[in-house]
Amino acid sequence: RIDAGVQPAVVEANGQAQCFVAAPGARTIYVFHNRRLLGQVKGNQGTVVVDAQGLGSGPVALTAVAIGNSRKGKVFSPPMPLTVRESYQDAGSSVPTR
């Protein structure tokens, strides 16, 4: 079993979110966006800081994968929803100037 969550649930495109992960018996826990590794925790619990800038805007899903000492192999978390809002500075950069 793996417990995982992300806070805040909505973040600016130039901001960060924290992904909390815990899996009893895990040696390492990895956090992914699609198949791209965002970070890892050595041990059975910890936090991964996620930069929203590389995720794109809109709703995204993060997934945690725990690798343990048992024969069960990998344990996957349910998708962790995160919404990335276009930041005010990003929105202003696309406005044409006269």
Backbone torsions as a table, in degrees:
resi	resn	phi	psi	omega
1	ARG	NA	142.9	176.8
2	ILE	-131.3	131.1	175.3
3	ASP	-104.9	130.0	-177.2
4	ALA	-150.9	149.6	177.5
5	GLY	-161.2	163.0	-179.0
6	VAL	-130.8	138.4	178.6
7	GLN	-137.2	139.8	-8.8
8	PRO	-73.2	166.4	-179.3
9	ALA	-76.8	-20.9	177.0
10	VAL	-127.2	130.5	-176.8
11	VAL	-137.9	148.4	175.3
12	GLU	-69.7	155.3	-177.5
13	ALA	-61.6	-26.8	179.2
14	ASN	-99.7	14.2	-177.2
15	GLY	-103.7	-169.5	-179.7
16	GLN	-133.2	153.9	173.2
17	ALA	-126.9	157.0	177.1
18	GLN	-110.8	129.6	178.9
19	CYS	-106.7	114.5	-179.6
20	PHE	-94.8	129.3	-177.7
21	VAL	-133.6	144.2	176.1
22	ALA	-151.9	131.6	178.9
23	ALA	-147.7	106.5	-179.8
24	PRO	-55.2	130.7	178.6
25	GLY	86.1	-1.8	-178.5
26	ALA	-76.5	143.0	171.3
27	ARG	-88.4	-39.4	-178.7
28	THR	-145.2	143.5	175.3
29	ILE	-124.9	126.5	-179.6
30	TYR	-106.4	146.2	176.2
31	VAL	-118.6	128.4	-176.3
32	PHE	-122.8	150.6	162.8
33	HIS	-116.7	116.2	-168.3
34	ASN	56.3	-121.2	178.5
35	ARG	-108.9	12.7	-178.6
36	ARG	-94.1	124.9	-179.8
37	LEU	-71.5	126.0	178.3
38	LEU	-99.7	-28.1	-179.1
39	GLY	174.5	173.7	-179.7
40	GLN	-147.0	158.2	177.3
41	VAL	-122.3	127.0	173.2
42	LYS	-85.1	125.7	-177.6
43	GLY	107.5	-169.5	-171.7
44	ASN	-97.3	1.5	174.7
45	GLN	-162.8	156.6	178.7
46	GLY	165.3	-167.3	-176.4
47	THR	-131.5	138.2	174.0
48	VAL	-115.4	126.4	175.8
49	VAL	-86.8	126.2	-175.8
50	VAL	-111.0	121.9	173.3
51	ASP	-80.2	122.4	-176.9
52	ALA	-72.6	-20.2	-174.4
53	GLN	-54.6	-38.3	-177.3
54	GLY	-88.6	3.6	-175.8
55	LEU	-92.1	-17.2	-173.8
56	GLY	87.2	167.9	-178.1
57	SER	-95.5	156.3	179.9
58	GLY	99.3	-169.2	-179.1
59	PRO	-74.1	135.5	175.7
60	VAL	-132.8	166.0	177.5
61	ALA	-127.9	131.3	174.5
62	LEU	-103.7	152.1	179.2
63	THR	-133.9	138.0	174.9
64	ALA	-106.1	141.7	178.1
65	VAL	-128.2	121.9	179.8
66	ALA	-101.8	134.5	175.9
67	ILE	-111.4	122.5	-174.9
68	GLY	-114.9	-173.5	180.0
69	ASN	-89.1	-10.1	-175.5
70	SER	-88.5	176.0	178.0
71	ARG	-77.8	-5.9	-179.4
72	LYS	-67.3	-19.7	177.5
73	GLY	78.2	-121.9	-174.9
74	LYS	-96.0	144.0	173.8
75	VAL	-122.1	128.7	-177.8
76	PHE	-105.0	140.1	174.4
77	SER	-80.6	160.4	167.1
78	PRO	-65.4	158.6	177.7
79	PRO	-57.6	138.2	177.2
80	MET	-105.3	109.8	-176.7
81	PRO	-73.4	141.1	176.2
82	LEU	-144.4	133.1	177.0
83	THR	-108.6	127.2	179.4
84	VAL	-104.7	116.5	178.9
85	ARG	-91.5	141.8	174.2
86	GLU	-64.6	129.1	-177.7
87	SER	-75.2	158.8	-180.0
88	TYR	-57.9	-41.6	-179.8
89	GLN	-64.9	-39.8	178.3
90	ASP	-64.7	-41.5	-178.3
91	ALA	-64.9	-37.4	-179.2
92	GLY	-70.0	-26.3	-176.6
93	SER	-72.3	-18.4	-178.2
94	SER	-96.4	1.4	179.7
95	VAL	-81.8	125.2	-179.9
96	PRO	-64.9	146.5	177.6
97	THR	-107.3	158.7	-179.4
98	ARG	-90.5	NA	NA
